[in-house]
């Protein structure tokens, strides 16, 4: 207690290095790549919104 509280965080184990990171999983969901019907449908909607003329960047 004399040195205060240490917020050093969790110790990293060797098992953590093999895991898929959240960003990769999120990308798969966004593109509908993991074959979920809902994800594929949402990805299709996102694609249509992105391709709208009003959503395109102006030159």
C-alpha positions in Angstrom: 0.0 0.0 0.0 3.0 2.3 0.4 3.7 2.4 -3.3 0.1 3.0 -4.5 -2.0 0.9 -6.8 -0.5 -0.7 -9.9 -2.6 -0.7 -13.0 -0.1 -2.7 -15.1 -2.7 -4.8 -16.9 -3.0 -8.5 -17.6 0.1 -10.6 -18.2 0.3 -11.8 -21.9 0.4 -15.5 -22.4 1.8 -17.5 -25.3 -1.7 -18.6 -26.3 -2.8 -15.0 -27.1 -0.5 -14.8 -30.1 -2.4 -17.3 -32.2 -5.8 -15.8 -31.8 -7.6 -13.9 -34.6 -7.8 -10.3 -33.8 -11.1 -8.5 -33.4 -10.5 -6.3 -36.5 -10.2 -9.4 -38.7 -13.5 -10.9 -37.4 -15.2 -7.5 -37.8 -14.1 -7.3 -41.4 -15.5 -10.8 -42.1 -18.8 -9.7 -40.6 -18.9 -6.5 -42.5 -18.3 -8.2 -45.8 -20.7 -11.1 -45.0 -17.9 -13.6 -45.5 -18.8 -15.9 -42.6 -22.0 -17.0 -44.3 -24.5 -15.6 -41.9 -27.6 -14.6 -43.8 -28.1 -11.4 -41.7 -24.5 -10.4 -42.2 -24.7 -11.0 -46.0 -27.9 -8.9 -46.2 -26.4 -6.1 -44.2 -23.3 -6.2 -46.3 -25.4 -6.0 -49.4 -27.2 -2.9 -48.1 -24.0 -1.3 -47.1 -22.6 -1.9 -50.6 -25.7 -0.3 -52.2 -25.5 2.7 -49.9 -21.8 3.1 -50.7 -22.5 3.0 -54.5 -25.2 5.7 -54.4 -24.3 8.8 -56.3 -24.9 11.0 -53.2 -22.4 8.9 -51.2 -19.5 9.0 -53.7 -16.7 11.4 -53.2 -16.7 14.5 -55.4 -13.7 15.1 -57.6 
